[in-house]
């Protein structure tokens, strides 16, 4: 394989990431991604010069991360974790610290989704150390900090969470293209929703509501907006505001039905765990049943 062929693979990789971002149902992109991965791995099975070998490893790391994202959105966490492990190995082989670190960050997301917050720390510590060896103009290390904030919130450590959020916000001081729109997309635009989610987890609801309002004003994507609405519904539960819960949660449920997104389903499962005190309200009972129908769970 020559440099021109590798460049064609790189162009198609970028196209696949754009398709993934635009697809309402992420699994629709999987057959194309698998076909591209098959072609790349076939290239790696043949002898290549060092430069082409590293390029193919880098391109494979990109696509293993994309495959993992698709599996994560389908609630296939084991498959996603396997892809992220392969992506990290390929990124390391490619001598690309930023690719390697991003694969580790994505792997840490799975641990956080399963609420094993303490277990995420070693992954994020390694991701941070690897990112420090990467391109200082990119936002990789700031993304590590943003994800670390979520882990700290899960552990109930407000001070560490806020320090991590402040470190992530330093991305706004970078100049030029800080991400590539594909395997690295962190540019700080999601910090309001991430800050709000952290404050919900920590039980700081007034501060959470302010941040989540800022997030909605930023016109997030459908999946991200559903996550924000679900967090606002959780705040409504704690305030015993049935109308707030219904309004925000039903909008998130509609997005879950339309997209089939496992990421949205995950947020709804989290909301459902809080609904028990409000189940005397028939509207909340219907909401609980709707969530169970979508995510395949049953109210406790």
C-alpha positions in Angstrom: 0.0 0.0 0.0 1.3 3.5 -0.8 0.7 6.9 0.7 -2.0 7.8 -1.9 -4.1 4.7 -0.9 -3.6 5.5 2.8 -4.9 9.0 2.1 -8.0 7.6 0.5 -8.6 5.5 3.6 -8.2 8.6 5.7 -10.7 10.6 3.6 -13.3 7.8 4.0 -12.7 7.6 7.7 -13.5 11.3 8.0 -16.6 10.8 5.9 -17.8 7.9 8.2 -17.4 10.0 11.3 -19.5 12.7 9.6 -22.1 10.1 8.7 -22.2 8.9 12.3 -22.7 12.4 13.6 -25.6 13.0 11.3 -27.3 9.6 11.5 -30.5 9.6 13.7 -29.9 5.9 14.3 -26.2 5.3 14.8 -26.3 1.6 14.0 -27.1 2.5 10.4 -23.5 3.4 9.8 -22.1 0.1 11.2 -22.0 -1.9 7.9 -19.9 0.7 6.2 -17.6 1.1 9.1 -17.0 -2.7 9.3 -16.3 -2.8 5.6 -13.7 -0.1 6.0 -12.2 -1.9 9.0 -11.9 -5.1 7.0 -10.0 -3.3 4.3 -7.6 -1.7 6.8 -6.9 -4.9 8.7 -6.3 -6.6 5.4 -3.6 -4.0 4.7 -2.1 -4.6 8.1 -1.8 -8.3 7.4 0.7 -7.6 4.6 4.3 -6.2 5.0 4.4 -2.4 4.9 7.1 0.1 5.4 7.2 1.7 8.8 5.4 5.0 7.8 2.5 3.2 6.1 2.2 0.7 8.9 1.9 3.5 11.5 -0.6 5.3 9.3 -2.8 2.2 8.9 -2.6 1.6 12.7 -3.8 5.2 13.3 -6.6 4.8 10.8 -7.6 1.5 12.4 -7.6 3.1 15.9 -10.0 5.8 14.5 -12.4 3.2 13.2 -12.3 1.0 16.2 -13.3 4.0 18.3 -16.1 4.7 15.9 -17.3 1.1 16.0 -17.2 1.3 19.8 -19.3 4.5 19.8 -21.9 2.7 17.7 -21.9 -0.3 20.0 -22.1 2.0 23.1 -25.2 3.7 21.6 -26.7 0.3 21.1 -26.1 -0.6 24.8 -23.6 -3.3 23.8 -21.0 -2.3 26.4 -18.9 -5.5 26.2 -18.5 -5.1 22.4 -17.8 -1.4 22.8 -15.1 -2.1 25.5 -13.4 -4.6 23.2 -13.3 -2.0 20.4 -11.9 0.6 22.6 -9.2 -1.8 23.8 -8.2 -2.5 20.2 -8.3 1.2 19.4 -5.9 1.9 22.3 -3.5 -0.8 21.2 -3.6 0.5 17.6 -3.1 4.1 18.7 -0.1 3.1 20.8 1.3 1.1 17.8 0.8 4.2 15.6 2.8 6.3 18.1 -0.2 8.6 18.4 -0.7 9.7 22.0 -3.9 11.6 21.2 -5.5 8.6 19.5 -4.4 6.3 22.3 -5.7 8.7 25.0 -9.1 9.2 23.3 -9.6 5.4 23.2 -8.9 5.2 26.9 -11.3 8.1 27.6 -14.0 6.3 25.7 -13.3 3.1 27.6 -13.7 5.1 30.9 -17.1 6.2 29.8 -18.3 2.6 29.9 -17.1 2.2 33.5 -18.9 5.5 34.4 -22.1 4.4 32.7 -22.0 1.3 34.9 -21.5 3.6 38.0 -18.1 2.0 38.9 -16.7 5.5 39.5 -13.6 4.4 41.5 -12.6 2.0 38.7 -12.6 4.8 36.2 -9.8 6.6 38.0 -6.9 4.4 36.7 -8.1 4.6 33.1 -8.4 8.4 33.3 -5.1 8.7 35.0 -3.4 6.8 32.2 -5.4 8.7 29.6 -4.2 12.0 31.2 -0.5 10.9 31.2 -0.7 9.8 27.6 -2.5 13.0 26.5 0.3 15.1 28.0 2.6 13.5 25.4 0.3 14.4 22.6 -0.2 17.5 20.5 -0.5 20.5 22.9 -2.7 22.4 20.5 -5.4 19.7 20.7 -8.1 19.3 23.3 -7.3 15.8 24.4 -6.2 16.6 27.9 -9.1 18.9 28.4 -11.5 16.1 27.5 -9.8 13.8 30.0 -10.5 16.5 32.6 -14.2 16.8 31.6 -14.7 13.0 32.0 -12.7 13.0 35.3 -15.2 15.6 36.6 -18.0 13.0 36.1 -16.1 10.4 38.0 -15.4 12.8 40.9 -19.1 13.7 41.0 -20.0 10.1 41.2 -17.7 9.7 44.2 -19.3 12.8 45.8 -16.1 14.9 45.7 -17.4 18.4 44.9 -14.0 20.1 45.1 -12.2 17.6 42.8 -15.2 17.8 40.4 -15.0 21.5 40.1 -11.2 21.5 39.7 -11.6 19.0 36.8 -14.3 21.1 35.2 -12.2 24.2 35.5 -9.3 22.3 33.9 -11.6 21.2 31.1 -12.7 24.8 30.5 -9.1 25.8 29.8 -9.9 24.4 26.3 -11.3 27.9 25.5 -7.8 29.3 25.8 -6.5 27.1 22.9 -6.2 28.7 19.5 -6.8 27.2 16.1 -8.5 23.9 15.3 -8.5 22.1 18.7 -10.3 19.0 17.5 -10.8 17.1 14.2 -14.5 16.6 14.2 -14.0 12.8 14.3 -12.3 10.8 17.0 -11.6 14.0 18.8 -14.6 16.3 19.0 -14.2 18.0 22.4 -14.2 21.8 22.0 -15.8 22.9 25.3 -19.3 23.4 23.8 -20.7 20.6 26.0 -19.2 21.9 29.2 -22.5 23.5 30.4 -24.4 20.2 30.1 -21.5 18.2 31.7 -21.3 20.7 34.5 -25.1 20.5 35.0 -25.0 16.7 35.0 -22.2 16.7 37.6 -24.2 19.0 39.9 -27.3 16.8 39.6 -25.2 13.8 40.6 -23.8 15.9 43.6 -27.3 17.0 44.6 -26.5 20.7 43.9 -29.8 21.3 42.1 -29.9 25.1 41.9 -26.4 25.2 40.3 -27.3 22.3 38.1 -30.5 24.0 36.8 -28.6 27.1 35.9 -25.9 25.1 33.9 -28.5 23.0 32.2 -30.4 26.1 31.1 -27.3 27.4 29.5 -26.8 24.0 27.8 -30.3 24.2 26.3 -29.7 27.7 25.0 -26.7 26.3 23.1 -28.9 24.3 20.7 -27.4 20.8 21.5 -28.0 17.8 19.2 -31.1 15.6 19.8 -29.3 13.1 22.0 -27.5 15.7 24.0 -30.7 17.7 24.5 -32.5 14.5 25.7 -29.8 14.1 28.3 -30.2 17.7 29.5 -34.0 17.3 29.7 -33.6 14.1 31.7 -31.3 15.8 34.2 -33.9 18.6 34.5 -36.6 15.9 35.1 -34.4 14.5 37.9 -34.3 17.9 39.5 -38.1 18.0 39.3 -38.3 14.7 41.1 -36.2 16.0 44.0 -38.4 19.1 44.2 -41.6 17.0 44.0 -42.6 19.1 40.9 -44.6 16.6 39.0 -45.3 18.9 36.1 -41.6 19.5 35.6 -40.9 15.8 35.6 -43.6 15.1 33.1 -42.7 17.9 30.7 -39.0 17.2 30.5 -39.1 13.4 30.7 -41.8 13.0 28.0 -39.7 15.1 25.6 -36.7 12.8 26.3 -38.8 9.7 25.9 -39.9 11.0 22.5 -36.3 11.3 21.5 -35.5 7.8 22.7 -38.3 6.4 20.6 -37.3 8.3 17.5 -33.6 7.5 17.7 -33.3 4.2 19.6 -30.3 5.7 21.3 -28.8 3.7 24.1 -27.2 6.9 25.4 -30.6 8.4 25.9 -31.9 5.1 27.3 -29.2 5.1 29.9 -30.2 8.6 31.1 -33.8 7.5 31.3 -32.9 4.5 33.3 -31.2 6.8 35.7 -34.3 9.0 36.0 -36.6 6.0 36.5 -34.6 5.0 39.6 -35.8 8.2 41.2 -39.5 8.0 40.4 -40.8 5.7 43.2 -41.9 8.6 45.6 -44.0 10.1 42.8 -45.8 7.0 41.6 -49.0 7.9 43.4 -49.5 10.3 40.4 -51.1 8.4 37.4 -49.1 10.6 35.0 -45.9 9.5 36.6 -47.0 5.9 36.5 -47.6 6.2 32.7 -44.1 7.8 32.4 -42.6 5.0 34.3 -44.3 2.4 32.1 -43.2 4.3 29.0 -39.5 4.3 30.1 -39.8 0.5 31.0 -41.2 -0.1 27.5 -38.3 1.8 25.9 -35.3 0.6 27.9 -36.6 -2.9 28.7 -36.5 -2.4 32.5 -39.2 -2.6 35.1 -39.8 -0.2 37.9 -38.7 -1.4 41.3 
